[in-house]
């Protein structure tokens, strides 16, 4: 889960695995795989950085690298 701030200043936690897109136009919109869109105060780069950090913490990034290396050696 990552912490983001709604426009009204309240904090909310998003499941980073459910994020489909992040766009900045100029507000930052986070679109979930369900189609729900949320506007947050953080910049797109901040949200993406938090998602990458979360993936690293739970081992998704390391696991994907290992799978990719195994596929390349085949």
C-alpha positions in Angstrom: 0.0 0.0 0.0 1.1 3.5 -0.7 0.0 6.7 1.1 -1.4 9.5 -1.1 -3.2 12.8 -0.2 -6.7 13.6 -1.6 -7.4 17.2 -2.7 -9.2 17.9 0.6 -5.9 17.1 2.5 -7.0 13.7 3.8 -4.6 10.8 3.6 -5.6 7.6 1.9 -3.9 4.3 1.2 -3.9 2.8 -2.2 -3.1 -0.8 -3.2 -0.1 -0.2 -5.5 -0.8 -3.4 -7.3 -4.2 -2.1 -8.5 -2.7 1.1 -10.1 -3.0 1.0 -13.9 -2.0 4.5 -14.9 -0.7 7.8 -13.3 -1.1 11.0 -15.3 -0.5 14.7 -14.6 -2.7 17.1 -16.4 -1.9 19.3 -14.3 -3.7 17.5 -11.4 -2.4 14.0 -10.8 -4.9 11.3 -11.6 -4.4 7.8 -10.5 -6.5 5.3 -12.4 -7.0 1.8 -10.9 -7.5 -1.4 -12.8 -11.2 -1.2 -11.8 -11.5 2.1 -13.8 -11.9 4.3 -10.7 -9.9 7.6 -11.0 -8.6 9.4 -7.9 -7.1 12.9 -7.9 -4.2 13.3 -5.5 -1.9 16.2 -4.4 1.3 14.3 -5.1 3.1 14.8 -8.4 3.1 11.8 -10.8 6.8 11.3 -10.3 6.2 11.0 -6.6 3.5 8.4 -7.0 5.6 6.4 -9.4 8.5 6.5 -7.0 6.3 5.2 -4.2 5.0 2.4 -6.4 8.6 1.4 -7.4 9.7 1.5 -3.7 6.7 -0.7 -2.7 7.4 -3.2 -5.5 11.0 -3.4 -4.3 9.9 -3.9 -0.7 7.6 -6.8 -1.5 10.1 -8.3 -3.9 8.2 -8.0 -7.2 11.1 -6.2 -9.0 13.7 -8.8 -7.9 11.4 -11.6 -8.9 10.7 -10.2 -12.3 14.4 -9.7 -13.0 15.1 -13.3 -12.0 12.3 -14.6 -14.3 13.6 -12.4 -17.1 17.2 -13.7 -16.7 16.0 -17.3 -16.7 14.0 -16.7 -19.9 17.0 -15.1 -21.6 19.3 -18.1 -20.7 16.8 -20.6 -22.2 
